[in-house]
């Protein structure tokens, strides 16, 4: 598998807060957060990049969802966090296909472990993340979505770069 290496810039994000129940129902933490950011009407300048990132907080052992804010966006009275940005190995799969997700995740980890220049960069507020990349109207038409996964990496300190 070929993996894509990207750089995400630092940004401020509205945060769902930790959800140890993984509750996407309308009354759950994640369901309420989805309702908040899904109601935002993006300007053209803000609609070109992924804005929501779902990740598992290793320390608190729960899911957290972030919405990247621009200066004029309402945070919906959610906690605002600072995301440091960084490099990521990315890949995509059909959302809900856990077998393929697991296979690709393990291949990506092997790719990173075997790399002469990259190493994992998992730390507080800097975890693996996911983002649905399929536009809502396409999801509705085809009945499924693609998920892009992001694994944080950094250059090895012994690299000559």
C-alpha positions in Angstrom: 0.0 0.0 0.0 1.2 3.5 -0.8 0.6 6.0 2.0 0.2 9.7 1.7 2.3 12.0 3.9 0.6 15.3 4.8 1.1 18.2 7.1 -1.8 19.7 9.1 -1.3 23.3 10.3 -1.9 24.3 13.9 -5.4 25.4 14.6 -7.9 26.1 17.4 -10.7 23.6 17.6 -14.1 23.3 19.3 -14.0 20.0 21.2 -16.8 17.6 22.0 -15.0 16.6 25.2 -14.3 13.0 26.1 -16.9 10.4 25.5 -16.1 7.1 27.1 -19.4 5.6 25.9 -18.7 6.3 22.2 -22.3 7.6 22.0 -23.2 9.0 18.6 -27.0 9.1 19.4 -28.7 12.5 19.3 -28.5 12.8 23.1 -24.9 11.5 23.4 -21.8 13.7 23.6 -20.7 12.9 20.1 -24.2 13.1 18.7 -24.7 16.6 20.1 -21.3 17.7 18.8 -22.2 16.3 15.3 -25.4 18.4 15.4 -23.4 21.5 16.4 -20.8 21.4 13.6 -23.2 20.0 11.0 -25.3 23.1 11.3 -22.4 25.4 10.5 -22.7 27.0 7.0 -19.1 27.2 5.7 -17.9 30.1 3.6 -16.1 29.1 0.4 -12.7 29.9 2.0 -13.4 27.4 4.8 -14.9 24.5 2.8 -11.8 23.2 1.1 -10.1 21.3 4.0 -11.3 18.7 6.5 -12.6 20.5 9.6 -13.7 17.6 11.8 -11.4 15.1 13.3 -12.4 12.2 15.5 -9.7 10.6 17.7 -9.2 8.3 20.7 -7.7 10.1 23.7 -5.2 7.6 25.1 -4.9 9.2 28.5 -8.6 9.6 29.2 -9.6 6.5 27.3 -12.5 8.0 25.3 -13.4 9.4 21.9 -13.1 13.2 21.3 -14.3 15.1 18.2 -12.7 18.4 17.1 -14.0 21.0 14.7 -11.3 23.3 13.3 -12.4 26.9 13.9 -11.6 29.9 11.8 -11.5 33.3 13.4 -15.2 34.1 12.8 -16.7 30.7 13.7 -18.9 30.2 16.7 -17.5 27.6 19.1 -21.0 26.6 20.2 -20.0 27.1 23.8 -17.8 24.0 23.4 -14.3 23.8 25.0 -11.7 25.3 22.6 -8.4 23.4 22.3 -5.2 24.2 20.6 -4.1 21.6 18.0 -0.3 21.8 17.3 -0.5 20.4 13.8 2.1 18.1 12.4 2.9 15.3 9.9 0.6 12.4 9.3 0.6 9.2 7.3 -2.9 8.9 5.8 -4.9 6.2 4.1 -8.6 5.7 3.4 -11.2 2.9 3.6 -14.9 2.3 3.5 -16.3 3.6 6.8 -17.5 0.7 8.9 -15.2 -1.9 7.2 -13.2 -2.8 10.4 -11.3 -5.6 8.7 -9.9 -3.3 6.0 -9.3 -0.5 8.6 -7.3 -2.9 10.8 -5.3 -4.3 7.9 -4.4 -0.8 6.6 -3.6 0.5 10.1 -1.2 -2.4 10.7 0.4 -1.9 7.2 0.9 1.9 8.0 2.5 1.1 11.4 4.8 -1.4 9.6 5.7 1.3 7.0 6.5 3.8 9.8 8.5 1.2 11.8 10.6 0.3 8.7 11.1 3.9 7.7 14.6 5.5 7.9 13.2 8.9 8.3 9.8 8.7 10.2 8.7 7.6 13.6 5.4 7.7 15.5 4.5 10.9 17.1 1.7 9.9 19.5 1.4 12.2 22.6 -1.2 14.2 24.5 -3.7 15.8 22.0 -1.8 14.3 19.1 -3.3 11.0 18.3 -4.4 9.0 15.3 -7.5 10.6 13.9 -10.2 9.9 11.3 -12.3 12.1 9.0 -15.2 11.2 6.6 -14.0 12.5 3.2 -17.2 11.7 1.2 -19.5 14.7 0.6 -22.9 14.2 2.3 -24.8 14.2 -1.0 -22.6 11.4 -2.3 -23.0 9.4 0.9 -26.8 9.7 0.5 -26.7 8.6 -3.2 -24.3 5.6 -2.8 -25.2 4.6 0.8 -21.7 4.6 2.2 -18.8 6.9 3.0 -15.0 6.8 2.8 -13.0 7.5 6.0 -9.5 8.9 5.9 -7.3 7.9 8.8 -4.4 10.0 10.1 -1.4 8.5 12.0 0.9 11.1 13.6 4.5 10.9 12.6 7.7 13.0 13.0 11.1 13.0 11.4 13.5 10.8 13.3 16.1 12.9 15.2 18.8 10.8 13.5 17.5 11.8 10.0 19.8 13.8 7.8 17.0 16.0 6.7 
